[in-house]
């Protein structure tokens, strides 16, 4: 008999849960509600809320809207989005995660203290090329964000600095920084804690004696703690079914962790993608997911495995 365990530590984080609750509350009133970007990086959950009436839009589409309600998801938004809402008389339903909101405020405060604050705003975005060593010698400090270029949360963070912040995606990028500048290092809330500390160590060993370095551990502990938890969960089972949207940054990190401790780990976005041929000779299955994975989807995958294994005795 195939034994299946769903990881109790997987599923929506607090920020995502709050955003979805706010959306459902507005939709229950019969409100026409728009959401700026996918409310969560999980297509199945987005489709569920779409059926309830949630309309997903992008920034270009928001510019054409007036006198409506727009929900801002947990990832947060740059100041320009709030200004656009004010101009177009759009009521904001703000579901920005409190952890992200606190991080935005810290970066904004640091930026306003820096020499960059009086500089003209740059039209660059978070996806701009990383300034190489020696660039921008007129600036005495650099605000650096460890995060994914173009990610919604990172765009919101970079927006607090009028697009002056430097984004580094991986450890190798840190070598391109100008270590003659003061460096203030922050992190996207869902990044790897181990890699963040590795970046800190490198900067500390390379920063000029005439420059200041400060790092701020802004990684969400609810997310960071899932790494060791999911690792111990993954080693307990013959096969791991990791359920997550492929656009989820957190999902990529957690799935990689599963693979590192259990090579028999497989990612699916929905029950339709389950390949039962992988279950031959398997006695225990662990189902887990990302902070953007709804519990109902993991349960749906469990039920599909049980249904199909009952029809296929060889599994």
C-alpha positions as CSV (number, residue, x, y, z in Angstrom):
1,X,0.0,0.0,0.0
2,X,1.4,3.4,-1.1
3,X,1.9,5.7,1.9
4,X,1.6,9.5,1.2
5,X,2.4,12.3,3.5
6,X,1.7,16.0,2.9
7,X,4.3,18.3,4.4
8,X,2.6,20.4,7.1
9,X,5.2,23.1,6.7
10,X,4.4,23.7,3.0
11,X,1.8,26.0,1.6
12,X,1.0,29.7,1.6
13,X,3.1,32.0,3.7
14,X,1.4,34.6,5.8
15,X,1.7,37.4,3.2
16,X,0.1,35.3,0.4
17,X,-2.7,34.0,2.7
18,X,-3.5,37.6,3.7
19,X,-3.6,38.8,0.0
20,X,-5.9,36.0,-1.0
21,X,-8.2,36.6,2.0
22,X,-8.5,40.3,1.1
23,X,-9.3,39.4,-2.6
24,X,-12.0,36.9,-1.5
25,X,-13.5,39.4,0.9
26,X,-13.8,42.1,-1.8
27,X,-15.1,39.6,-4.4
28,X,-17.7,38.3,-1.9
29,X,-19.2,41.9,-1.8
30,X,-19.7,41.7,-5.5
31,X,-16.9,44.2,-6.1
32,X,-15.3,44.5,-9.5
33,X,-11.7,43.9,-8.4
34,X,-8.4,44.1,-10.4
35,X,-5.1,42.6,-9.2
36,X,-1.8,44.1,-10.4
37,X,0.1,41.0,-11.5
38,X,-0.7,37.4,-10.6
39,X,-1.8,37.4,-7.0
40,X,0.5,34.4,-6.4
41,X,2.9,32.5,-8.6
42,X,0.7,29.5,-9.0
43,X,-1.5,29.3,-12.1
44,X,-4.0,26.9,-10.5
45,X,-4.8,29.4,-7.6
46,X,-4.9,32.3,-10.1
47,X,-7.4,30.4,-12.2
48,X,-9.5,29.6,-9.1
49,X,-9.7,33.3,-8.2
50,X,-10.3,34.3,-11.8
51,X,-13.4,32.1,-11.7
52,X,-14.6,34.1,-8.7
53,X,-14.2,37.3,-10.6
54,X,-10.6,38.6,-10.0
55,X,-9.2,40.3,-13.0
56,X,-5.4,40.2,-13.4
57,X,-3.8,43.2,-15.1
58,X,-0.3,44.6,-15.8
59,X,1.0,48.1,-15.2
60,X,0.2,49.2,-18.8
61,X,-3.4,48.2,-18.3
62,X,-3.6,49.9,-14.9
63,X,-2.7,53.2,-16.6
64,X,-6.0,53.0,-18.6
65,X,-8.2,52.3,-15.5
66,X,-10.0,55.0,-13.6
67,X,-12.4,54.9,-10.6
68,X,-11.9,51.2,-9.8
69,X,-10.4,49.0,-7.1
70,X,-7.0,47.5,-7.6
71,X,-5.4,44.9,-5.2
72,X,-1.6,45.1,-4.7
73,X,-0.3,41.6,-4.0
74,X,2.1,40.6,-1.2
75,X,5.2,41.4,-3.3
76,X,4.7,45.1,-2.9
77,X,5.0,48.0,-5.4
78,X,7.2,51.0,-6.1
79,X,6.0,54.5,-5.2
80,X,5.1,55.2,-8.8
81,X,2.2,52.7,-8.6
82,X,0.6,54.6,-5.7
83,X,1.1,57.9,-7.5
84,X,-0.6,56.4,-10.6
85,X,-3.5,55.2,-8.4
86,X,-3.9,58.7,-7.0
87,X,-4.0,60.4,-10.4
88,X,-6.5,57.9,-11.8
89,X,-8.7,57.9,-8.7
90,X,-8.0,54.2,-8.1
91,X,-8.8,52.7,-4.7
92,X,-5.8,50.6,-3.6
93,X,-6.5,47.4,-1.6
94,X,-3.0,47.0,-0.2
95,X,-2.0,43.4,0.5
96,X,1.7,44.1,0.7
97,X,3.3,41.7,3.1
98,X,4.3,43.4,6.3
99,X,7.8,42.0,6.1
100,X,8.2,43.4,2.6
101,X,6.7,46.8,3.6
102,X,9.2,47.1,6.5
103,X,12.0,46.3,4.1
104,X,10.8,49.0,1.6
105,X,10.8,51.5,4.4
106,X,14.3,50.6,5.6
107,X,15.7,50.9,2.0
108,X,13.9,54.2,1.5
109,X,15.3,55.6,4.7
110,X,18.8,54.5,3.8
111,X,18.5,56.0,0.4
112,X,17.3,59.4,1.8
113,X,20.5,59.4,3.9
114,X,22.8,58.7,1.0
115,X,24.6,60.9,-1.4
116,X,22.3,59.5,-4.2
117,X,19.2,61.2,-2.9
118,X,19.8,64.6,-4.5
119,X,20.7,63.0,-7.8
120,X,18.2,63.1,-10.7
121,X,16.0,60.0,-10.8
122,X,17.3,57.5,-13.3
123,X,14.9,55.9,-15.9
124,X,16.7,52.6,-15.4
125,X,14.8,49.7,-14.0
126,X,15.8,46.8,-11.7
127,X,16.7,44.8,-14.9
128,X,19.4,47.3,-15.8
129,X,22.9,46.0,-16.3
130,X,24.9,45.7,-13.1
131,X,27.4,48.6,-12.7
132,X,30.9,47.2,-12.9
133,X,33.7,48.0,-10.5
134,X,34.7,51.6,-10.6
135,X,31.4,52.8,-12.1
136,X,29.8,55.9,-10.7
137,X,32.8,57.3,-8.8
138,X,30.9,60.4,-8.0
139,X,28.7,58.5,-5.6
140,X,30.0,57.7,-2.1
141,X,27.6,54.9,-1.4
142,X,25.8,52.0,-3.0
143,X,22.6,50.4,-1.9
144,X,22.8,46.7,-3.0
145,X,19.9,44.3,-3.1
146,X,20.4,40.5,-3.3
147,X,17.4,39.4,-5.4
148,X,16.1,38.4,-8.7
149,X,16.1,41.1,-11.5
150,X,12.6,41.9,-12.6
151,X,10.9,40.1,-9.7
152,X,7.9,42.1,-8.4
153,X,9.3,42.4,-4.9
154,X,12.7,43.6,-6.2
155,X,11.1,46.2,-8.5
156,X,9.2,47.6,-5.5
157,X,12.5,47.7,-3.5
158,X,14.5,49.3,-6.2
159,X,11.7,51.9,-6.7
160,X,12.4,53.2,-3.1
161,X,15.7,54.4,-4.5
162,X,14.6,56.0,-7.7
163,X,16.1,53.0,-9.5
164,X,19.6,53.7,-8.1
165,X,20.0,50.5,-6.2
166,X,22.2,47.8,-7.6
167,X,20.7,44.3,-7.9
168,X,22.8,41.2,-7.6
169,X,21.2,37.9,-8.4
170,X,23.9,35.4,-7.3
171,X,27.2,35.2,-5.5
172,X,29.3,35.7,-8.6
173,X,27.7,39.1,-9.2
174,X,29.1,40.5,-5.9
175,X,32.6,40.5,-7.5
176,X,31.5,43.3,-9.8
177,X,30.7,45.8,-7.1
178,X,32.9,48.8,-6.4
179,X,34.5,48.2,-3.0
180,X,35.7,51.8,-2.7
181,X,32.1,52.9,-2.0
182,X,30.2,52.5,1.2
183,X,27.9,49.5,0.7
184,X,24.6,48.9,2.3
185,X,23.4,45.3,1.6
186,X,19.8,44.1,1.7
187,X,18.1,41.0,0.5
188,X,14.8,40.1,-1.2
189,X,12.8,38.4,1.6
190,X,12.7,35.0,-0.1
191,X,16.4,34.5,-1.0
192,X,18.7,31.8,0.4
193,X,20.1,32.7,3.8
194,X,23.3,30.7,3.1
195,X,24.1,32.5,-0.1
196,X,23.3,35.9,1.6
197,X,25.9,35.1,4.3
198,X,28.4,34.1,1.6
199,X,28.0,37.4,-0.1
200,X,28.4,39.2,3.2
201,X,31.7,37.4,3.9
202,X,33.0,38.3,0.4
203,X,32.2,42.0,0.8
204,X,33.7,42.1,4.3
205,X,37.0,40.7,3.0
206,X,37.2,43.0,0.0
207,X,35.7,46.4,1.1
208,X,38.2,49.3,1.1
209,X,39.5,50.4,4.5
210,X,38.2,53.8,3.6
211,X,34.7,52.5,3.0
212,X,31.9,51.4,5.3
213,X,29.9,48.2,4.9
214,X,26.6,47.3,6.5
215,X,24.4,44.3,5.9
216,X,20.8,43.9,6.9
217,X,19.4,40.4,7.2
218,X,15.9,41.1,5.7
219,X,15.1,37.5,4.7
220,X,11.8,36.3,6.0
221,X,12.3,33.7,8.7
222,X,9.0,32.0,7.9
223,X,10.4,31.3,4.4
224,X,14.0,30.7,5.4
225,X,13.0,28.1,8.0
226,X,11.4,26.1,5.3
227,X,14.8,25.1,3.9
228,X,15.9,22.9,6.8
229,X,12.3,21.7,7.3
230,X,11.8,20.6,3.7
231,X,15.2,19.0,3.7
232,X,14.4,16.8,6.6
233,X,11.0,16.0,5.1
234,X,12.5,15.0,1.7
235,X,14.9,12.5,3.1
236,X,12.1,10.6,4.8
237,X,10.5,9.4,1.6
238,X,11.3,7.2,-1.4
239,X,9.9,9.9,-3.8
240,X,9.2,13.6,-3.4
241,X,6.4,15.3,-5.4
242,X,7.1,19.0,-5.3
243,X,4.0,21.0,-6.2
244,X,4.7,24.6,-7.3
245,X,4.3,27.0,-10.2
246,X,7.4,27.2,-12.3
247,X,7.4,31.0,-12.0
248,X,7.8,30.8,-8.3
249,X,11.3,32.0,-7.2
250,X,10.8,30.4,-3.8
251,X,9.7,27.2,-5.5
252,X,12.9,27.0,-7.4
253,X,15.0,27.3,-4.3
254,X,13.0,24.8,-2.3
255,X,12.8,22.3,-5.1
256,X,16.6,22.5,-5.5
257,X,16.9,21.7,-1.8
258,X,14.7,18.7,-2.2
259,X,16.7,17.4,-5.1
260,X,20.0,17.9,-3.2
261,X,18.9,15.5,-0.5
262,X,16.6,13.2,-2.5
263,X,17.4,12.8,-6.2
264,X,14.0,11.1,-6.7
265,X,12.3,14.5,-6.4
266,X,9.9,15.7,-9.2
267,X,8.2,19.0,-9.7
268,X,4.6,19.4,-11.0
269,X,2.3,22.3,-11.3
270,X,-0.9,20.3,-11.1
271,X,-2.2,16.7,-10.7
272,X,-2.4,16.4,-14.5
273,X,1.4,16.4,-14.7
274,X,1.9,13.4,-12.4
275,X,3.7,10.5,-14.1
276,X,2.7,7.3,-12.4
277,X,5.6,5.4,-14.0
278,X,7.9,7.0,-11.5
279,X,6.0,5.4,-8.6
280,X,7.1,1.8,-9.4
281,X,8.8,0.2,-6.4
282,X,8.0,3.3,-4.3
283,X,6.5,2.7,-0.8
284,X,6.4,6.2,0.6
285,X,5.7,9.5,-1.1
286,X,6.2,13.0,0.3
287,X,4.2,15.9,-1.2
288,X,5.5,19.4,-0.5
289,X,5.5,22.8,-2.1
290,X,6.4,26.5,-2.1
291,X,5.1,29.5,-0.2
292,X,2.9,30.0,-3.2
293,X,1.4,26.5,-3.3
294,X,-2.2,26.1,-1.9
295,X,-2.8,23.2,0.4
296,X,-5.8,22.2,-1.7
297,X,-3.6,21.6,-4.7
298,X,-1.2,19.3,-2.7
299,X,-4.3,17.4,-1.5
300,X,-5.6,17.2,-5.1
301,X,-2.2,15.6,-6.1
302,X,-2.4,13.1,-3.2
303,X,-6.0,12.1,-4.2
304,X,-4.9,11.7,-7.9
305,X,-2.0,9.4,-6.9
306,X,-4.3,7.3,-4.7
307,X,-7.0,7.1,-7.4
308,X,-4.6,6.1,-10.1
309,X,-2.5,3.7,-8.0
310,X,-5.7,1.8,-7.1
311,X,-6.2,1.2,-10.8
312,X,-2.6,0.2,-11.4
313,X,-1.7,-2.6,-8.9
314,X,1.9,-2.7,-10.2
315,X,2.5,0.8,-8.8
